[in-house]
Amino acid sequence: MHHYPDARAVVRAISPDEAVILNRPHAAARAARFFAEKFPGTSMYAVKANPSPDLIRVLWDNGISHYDVASIGEVRLVRETLGDAPKLCFMHPVKTASAIREAYFQHGVKTFSLDTLGELEKIVAATTTPEGAAAADLQLLVRLRVSSEHSELSLAAKFGVDLVDAAELLQATRQHCDALGICFHVGSQAMTPFAYVQALERVRAAIAEAAVTVDIIDVGGGFPSQYPGMEPPPLEDYFAQIHRHFEMLPISYSAELWAEPGRALCAEYSSIVVKVEKRRSDELYINDGAYGALFDAAHVDWRFPVVALEDDLTQPLADFAFFGPTCDDMDYMKGPFQLPEDIQSGDFIEIGMLGAYGAAMSTRFNGFGATRCFVVEDEPMVSLYTGRKDTRVSDNVVSLR
């Protein structure tokens, strides 16, 4: 893979007609070391955020030894990339029996999540040998439904057992596992540590009602990154509150604390360089969009940091919206994205913080989408790990669903 100092060097060297992805392995390595060293428990990477084998290797090399996988495809991917050494945890609460069976018998996966009695029965059946011997080494985590009110994107509707039903499920699950856990997810981009405090109080209530011994508490994902209009507190504040309230739970003296960072580990890993193909008033037609790496910008009005790469743009910043390259009217990103007022067709833009749910969401609809990647050596536009902030954007916050 070609290496360049920064995005401007890429544009000068190849003047790309198609969008290109820029990867920063050093940024992902720094994030991995931060979590490995500072989170007061085990951090496992949520592979869905960015399943790039190159990224998975970077995280492994820098201290991330556990991986949250959501499908048998992700199980196979991590095993093919890293071999048998990593611990894989199958944390999707709804799985096919064949996926459970392959994960357990072929890939050594012992950890599964669930949120219903039916899923518990499925896991038990799928991990029983043909001779009828039940698995004796399972780690089963019951997913509890918690609030997403403090997060920018909710994950409260689809998965999780309600508190009123949790005791029965915890008691039943305890009978079939070597280690019992409780997991939850506060939603994506949690903007305050109180999201985890609130969830852990619900965990406390579930344990008290069920009167079972709990060996694992998994606080899930939701750890934030920084975007225009979204500046979260330091991650150390999240870790401190999680640790304090974990220690107060009525759990086994040897209980483990887990987390599933996705966005926080990989958001700073990638950016994308796009070309302006047309300008219409305050709308720029660019060569990536809703069906490419900018899915979130189109569908949940996510604002990403942007910078024009032309040295001769001198006018003040103005607000722009983007159209992507496909034939679809839905290929639209309202932003606002702040760029020099004199930007025109033929100019290049770097869009940052796309390592999470950027390339991972990209399709090839209409034949468009970034296919080339380059490594760059400069810092991300913003970073929670260096104190670097984006000072080019306004305080105008876009409301997110």
C-alpha positions as CSV (number, residue, x, y, z in Angstrom):
1,M,0.0,0.0,0.0
2,H,1.3,3.4,-0.9
3,H,2.3,5.9,1.9
4,Y,1.9,9.6,1.7
5,P,2.4,12.4,4.3
6,D,-1.2,13.6,4.1
7,A,-4.2,14.1,1.9
8,R,-2.8,17.0,0.0
9,A,0.2,14.9,-1.0
10,V,-2.2,12.2,-2.3
11,V,-4.1,14.8,-4.4
12,R,-0.8,16.2,-5.8
13,A,0.5,12.8,-6.7
14,I,-2.5,11.1,-8.3
15,S,-5.3,13.8,-8.6
16,P,-7.9,11.0,-8.2
17,D,-11.1,11.0,-10.2
18,E,-12.7,8.5,-7.8
19,A,-13.0,8.9,-4.1
20,V,-10.1,7.3,-2.2
21,I,-9.8,6.2,1.4
22,L,-6.9,7.4,3.6
23,N,-5.9,5.1,6.5
24,R,-4.0,6.1,9.6
25,P,-2.7,3.0,11.3
26,H,-0.9,5.0,13.9
27,A,-4.2,6.6,15.1
28,A,-5.9,3.2,15.5
29,A,-2.8,1.9,17.3
30,R,-2.9,4.8,19.7
31,A,-6.6,4.3,20.5
32,A,-6.0,0.6,21.1
33,R,-3.2,1.2,23.5
34,F,-5.4,3.8,25.3
35,F,-8.2,1.3,25.9
36,A,-5.8,-1.6,26.7
37,E,-4.0,0.4,29.3
38,K,-6.7,2.6,30.8
39,F,-10.0,0.8,30.7
40,P,-10.3,-1.0,34.1
41,G,-11.2,-4.3,32.5
42,T,-11.1,-6.1,29.2
43,S,-11.7,-4.2,25.9
44,M,-13.0,-6.2,23.0
45,Y,-13.2,-4.6,19.5
46,A,-16.7,-4.5,18.0
47,V,-15.8,-5.8,14.5
48,K,-19.0,-4.4,12.9
49,A,-17.6,-0.9,13.2
50,N,-14.9,-1.6,10.6
51,P,-14.1,-5.2,9.6
52,S,-10.9,-4.3,7.7
53,P,-8.3,-7.1,8.2
54,D,-5.5,-4.4,8.3
55,L,-7.3,-2.6,11.1
56,I,-7.9,-5.8,13.0
57,R,-4.2,-6.6,12.9
58,V,-3.3,-3.1,14.1
59,L,-5.6,-3.4,17.1
60,W,-4.3,-6.9,17.9
61,D,-0.7,-5.7,17.7
62,N,-1.5,-2.9,20.2
63,G,-3.2,-4.8,22.9
64,I,-6.7,-5.7,21.8
65,S,-7.0,-9.4,22.4
66,H,-10.8,-9.9,22.5
67,Y,-13.2,-9.3,19.6
68,D,-17.0,-8.8,19.6
69,V,-18.3,-10.6,16.6
70,A,-22.0,-10.4,15.4
71,S,-22.1,-13.0,12.7
72,I,-20.5,-16.2,11.5
73,G,-18.9,-14.1,8.8
74,E,-17.2,-12.0,11.3
75,V,-16.1,-15.1,13.3
76,R,-14.4,-16.5,10.2
77,L,-12.9,-13.1,9.3
78,V,-11.1,-12.7,12.6
79,R,-10.0,-16.3,12.7
80,E,-8.6,-16.0,9.1
81,T,-6.9,-12.7,10.0
82,L,-5.4,-13.5,13.4
83,G,-5.7,-17.3,13.8
84,D,-6.8,-19.0,17.1
85,A,-5.2,-16.7,19.6
86,P,-7.9,-14.0,20.0
87,K,-10.9,-14.6,22.2
88,L,-14.1,-14.2,20.1
89,C,-17.4,-13.3,21.8
90,F,-20.6,-13.8,19.7
91,M,-22.6,-10.9,21.0
92,H,-25.5,-10.7,18.6
93,P,-28.5,-11.8,20.7
94,V,-30.2,-13.5,17.8
95,K,-28.2,-16.2,15.9
96,T,-28.9,-19.1,13.7
97,A,-28.3,-22.6,15.2
98,S,-25.8,-23.4,12.4
99,A,-23.8,-20.2,13.2
100,I,-23.7,-21.1,16.9
101,R,-22.7,-24.7,16.1
102,E,-19.9,-23.7,13.7
103,A,-18.6,-20.9,16.0
104,Y,-18.4,-23.3,19.0
105,F,-17.2,-26.5,17.4
106,Q,-15.0,-25.2,14.6
107,H,-13.7,-21.8,15.9
108,G,-13.6,-22.3,19.6
109,V,-16.1,-19.6,20.5
110,K,-17.4,-20.1,24.0
111,T,-19.1,-16.8,24.7
112,F,-22.6,-16.0,23.5
113,S,-25.2,-13.3,24.3
114,L,-29.0,-13.8,24.5
115,D,-32.1,-12.0,25.5
116,T,-34.8,-14.7,25.4
117,L,-35.4,-18.2,26.7
118,G,-35.8,-19.3,23.1
119,E,-32.3,-18.1,22.3
120,L,-30.9,-19.9,25.4
121,E,-32.5,-23.1,24.3
122,K,-31.0,-22.7,20.8
123,I,-27.5,-22.1,22.2
124,V,-27.7,-25.1,24.5
125,A,-29.0,-27.4,21.7
126,A,-26.4,-26.2,19.2
127,T,-23.4,-26.7,21.5
128,T,-24.5,-30.2,22.6
129,T,-22.4,-32.9,21.0
130,P,-24.0,-35.6,18.7
131,E,-23.6,-38.0,21.6
132,G,-25.7,-35.8,23.8
133,A,-23.1,-34.2,26.0
134,A,-24.0,-30.6,26.9
135,A,-21.3,-28.0,26.8
136,A,-19.7,-27.3,30.1
137,D,-17.6,-24.3,29.2
138,L,-20.1,-21.7,28.0
139,Q,-20.0,-18.1,29.0
140,L,-23.5,-16.8,28.5
141,L,-24.4,-13.1,28.8
142,V,-28.0,-12.0,29.2
143,R,-28.5,-8.7,27.4
144,L,-30.5,-6.2,29.4
145,R,-32.5,-3.4,27.8
146,V,-31.3,0.0,29.0
147,S,-32.0,3.6,28.0
148,S,-30.3,5.3,25.1
149,E,-31.5,8.7,26.1
150,H,-27.9,10.0,26.5
151,S,-26.6,8.7,23.2
152,E,-26.9,10.2,19.7
153,L,-28.1,7.0,18.1
154,S,-30.5,4.7,20.0
155,L,-30.0,1.0,20.4
156,A,-32.8,0.5,22.9
157,A,-35.6,-0.8,20.7
158,K,-34.3,-4.0,19.0
159,F,-32.5,-6.1,21.7
160,G,-32.5,-6.7,25.4
161,V,-34.7,-8.3,28.0
162,D,-36.9,-5.9,30.0
163,L,-36.0,-5.6,33.7
164,V,-39.3,-7.1,34.7
165,D,-38.5,-10.3,32.8
166,A,-34.7,-10.4,33.5
167,A,-34.8,-12.5,36.7
168,E,-36.4,-15.5,35.1
169,L,-33.9,-15.5,32.2
170,L,-30.9,-15.0,34.4
171,Q,-31.9,-17.9,36.6
172,A,-32.5,-20.2,33.6
173,T,-29.2,-19.2,32.0
174,R,-27.3,-19.8,35.2
175,Q,-28.2,-23.5,34.9
176,H,-26.5,-23.9,31.5
177,C,-23.2,-22.0,31.8
178,D,-19.8,-22.0,33.4
179,A,-19.9,-18.2,33.7
180,L,-22.9,-16.0,33.7
181,G,-22.8,-12.4,32.5
182,I,-25.0,-9.4,32.0
183,C,-24.4,-7.1,29.0
184,F,-26.1,-4.0,27.7
185,H,-25.6,-1.2,25.1
186,V,-26.3,2.4,26.0
187,G,-26.5,3.4,22.3
188,S,-24.0,4.8,19.9
189,Q,-22.0,8.0,20.7
190,A,-22.9,8.3,24.4
191,M,-22.3,11.9,25.3
192,T,-22.1,11.5,29.1
193,P,-20.7,8.9,31.5
194,F,-24.0,9.0,33.3
195,A,-25.4,6.7,30.5
196,Y,-23.3,3.9,32.0
197,V,-24.1,4.8,35.6
198,Q,-27.8,4.6,34.8
199,A,-27.4,1.3,33.0
200,L,-25.4,-0.2,35.8
201,E,-28.1,0.7,38.3
202,R,-30.5,-1.3,36.2
203,V,-28.0,-4.2,36.3
204,R,-27.9,-3.9,40.1
205,A,-31.7,-4.2,40.2
206,A,-31.7,-7.3,37.9
207,I,-29.1,-9.1,40.0
208,A,-30.9,-8.4,43.2
209,E,-34.2,-9.7,41.8
210,A,-32.7,-12.8,40.3
211,A,-30.5,-13.7,43.3
212,V,-27.8,-15.3,41.1
213,T,-24.1,-15.2,41.0
214,V,-22.9,-13.1,38.2
215,D,-19.3,-13.5,36.8
216,I,-19.1,-10.9,34.0
217,I,-20.4,-7.4,33.5
218,D,-20.2,-6.2,29.9
219,V,-20.9,-2.5,29.5
220,G,-21.0,-2.8,25.7
221,G,-20.1,0.0,23.3
222,G,-21.2,3.6,23.0
223,F,-17.8,5.2,23.8
224,P,-17.8,8.4,21.8
225,S,-15.5,10.0,19.3
226,Q,-15.4,13.7,18.5
227,Y,-17.4,15.3,15.6
228,P,-18.6,18.8,14.8
229,G,-21.1,19.8,17.4
230,M,-20.3,16.7,19.5
231,E,-17.5,17.2,22.0
232,P,-17.7,14.5,24.7
233,P,-16.0,14.5,28.1
234,P,-12.6,12.7,28.3
235,L,-12.8,9.0,28.0
236,E,-11.1,8.7,31.4
237,D,-14.3,10.1,33.0
238,Y,-16.3,7.3,31.5
239,F,-13.8,4.7,32.7
240,A,-13.8,6.1,36.2
241,Q,-17.5,6.1,36.6
242,I,-17.9,2.6,35.1
243,H,-15.2,1.2,37.5
244,R,-16.7,2.9,40.5
245,H,-20.3,1.5,39.9
246,F,-19.0,-1.9,38.8
247,E,-17.3,-2.2,42.2
248,M,-20.5,-1.5,43.9
249,L,-22.5,-4.3,42.2
250,P,-23.5,-7.5,44.2
251,I,-21.4,-9.8,42.0
252,S,-18.8,-12.5,42.3
253,Y,-15.6,-11.4,44.0
254,S,-13.7,-12.4,40.9
255,A,-16.2,-10.9,38.4
256,E,-14.7,-9.5,35.2
257,L,-15.5,-6.1,33.6
258,W,-15.8,-6.0,29.8
259,A,-16.5,-3.4,27.2
260,E,-17.1,-3.4,23.5
261,P,-15.6,-0.2,21.9
262,G,-16.1,0.1,18.2
263,R,-16.3,3.7,17.1
264,A,-13.8,4.9,19.7
265,L,-11.2,2.5,18.5
266,C,-11.5,3.1,14.7
267,A,-13.2,6.4,14.0
268,E,-9.8,8.2,13.7
269,Y,-8.4,5.4,11.5
270,S,-9.8,6.6,8.2
271,S,-10.8,9.7,6.1
272,I,-11.9,10.0,2.5
273,V,-10.8,12.3,-0.3
274,V,-13.7,13.4,-2.6
275,K,-13.8,15.6,-5.7
276,V,-16.3,18.3,-6.4
277,E,-17.9,17.5,-9.7
278,K,-20.4,20.3,-9.8
279,R,-21.5,23.3,-7.7
280,R,-25.1,24.5,-7.6
281,S,-25.4,27.4,-5.2
282,D,-24.7,26.0,-1.7
283,E,-24.8,22.4,-2.9
284,L,-21.7,20.4,-3.9
285,Y,-21.9,17.3,-6.1
286,I,-19.2,15.0,-4.9
287,N,-18.1,11.5,-5.9
288,D,-19.0,9.6,-2.7
289,G,-22.2,9.7,-0.7
290,A,-25.1,7.9,0.9
291,Y,-24.3,4.6,-0.8
292,G,-20.6,4.9,-0.1
293,A,-18.7,5.9,3.0
294,L,-21.1,8.7,3.9
295,F,-24.1,6.6,4.7
296,D,-24.4,8.2,8.2
297,A,-24.1,11.7,6.8
298,A,-27.1,11.0,4.6
299,H,-29.3,8.8,6.7
300,V,-28.8,10.1,10.3
301,D,-27.6,13.6,9.4
302,W,-24.2,12.9,10.9
303,R,-21.8,15.8,10.5
304,F,-18.2,14.9,9.8
305,P,-15.2,17.3,9.8
306,V,-14.2,18.5,6.4
307,V,-11.3,20.5,4.9
308,A,-10.7,21.8,1.4
309,L,-7.4,20.6,0.0
310,E,-6.8,23.5,-2.5
311,D,-4.2,26.1,-1.4
312,D,-5.8,28.9,-3.4
313,L,-9.2,29.0,-1.7
314,T,-9.1,32.2,0.3
315,Q,-12.7,33.2,1.0
316,P,-14.4,32.8,4.4
317,L,-16.1,29.5,5.3
318,A,-19.7,29.0,4.2
319,D,-22.3,26.2,4.8
320,F,-22.7,23.6,2.1
321,A,-24.8,20.5,1.5
322,F,-23.6,17.5,-0.5
323,F,-25.1,15.4,-3.2
324,G,-23.5,12.0,-3.8
325,P,-22.7,10.6,-7.3
326,T,-25.6,8.1,-7.8
327,C,-28.8,8.7,-9.6
328,D,-30.8,8.7,-6.4
329,D,-32.3,11.8,-4.8
330,M,-31.7,10.2,-1.4
331,D,-28.0,10.5,-2.1
332,Y,-28.0,13.8,-0.2
333,M,-26.2,15.0,2.9
334,K,-27.6,18.2,4.3
335,G,-24.7,18.9,6.7
336,P,-24.0,21.8,7.0
337,F,-20.4,21.2,6.0
338,Q,-18.3,24.3,6.3
339,L,-15.9,25.0,3.4
340,P,-14.4,28.0,1.7
341,E,-17.0,30.1,0.0
342,D,-15.1,30.0,-3.3
343,I,-14.9,26.2,-3.6
344,Q,-15.7,25.0,-7.2
345,S,-15.9,22.0,-9.5
346,G,-12.6,20.2,-9.7
347,D,-11.6,21.0,-6.1
348,F,-10.9,18.2,-3.6
349,I,-12.2,17.8,0.0
350,E,-11.0,15.6,2.8
351,I,-13.8,14.3,5.0
352,G,-12.6,12.9,8.3
353,M,-13.5,10.5,11.1
354,L,-14.8,7.8,8.7
355,G,-13.0,4.9,10.2
356,A,-16.2,3.8,12.0
357,Y,-19.2,2.8,9.9
358,G,-17.7,4.5,6.8
359,A,-16.0,2.0,4.5
360,A,-17.9,-0.7,6.4
361,M,-21.3,0.6,5.1
362,S,-20.2,1.3,1.5
363,T,-21.9,-0.4,-1.4
364,R,-21.2,-0.3,-5.1
365,F,-24.6,1.1,-6.1
366,N,-24.5,2.6,-9.6
367,G,-20.8,1.5,-9.9
368,F,-19.6,4.2,-7.5
369,G,-17.6,3.9,-4.3
370,A,-14.0,4.2,-3.2
371,T,-11.9,1.2,-4.1
372,R,-8.4,2.5,-3.5
373,C,-6.8,3.0,-0.1
374,F,-3.6,4.8,0.9
375,V,-1.8,5.2,4.2
376,V,-1.1,8.7,5.4
377,E,1.1,9.8,8.2
378,D,-0.5,13.0,9.5
379,E,-2.9,13.2,12.5
380,P,-6.7,12.9,12.2
381,M,-8.6,16.1,11.9
382,V,-9.8,15.6,15.5
383,S,-8.7,13.2,18.2
384,L,-9.7,12.3,21.7
385,Y,-6.3,10.8,22.3
386,T,-4.1,13.9,21.5
387,G,-6.4,16.7,22.6
388,R,-6.6,17.8,18.9
389,K,-9.9,19.6,18.1
390,D,-11.5,20.8,14.9
391,T,-11.4,24.6,15.2
392,R,-12.7,25.2,11.6
393,V,-16.3,24.4,12.3
394,S,-19.1,26.5,13.8
395,D,-21.1,25.7,16.9
396,N,-24.2,25.0,14.9
397,V,-25.3,21.5,16.0
398,V,-27.3,19.3,13.7
399,S,-30.0,17.4,15.6
400,L,-29.5,13.6,15.3
401,R,-32.1,11.0,15.5
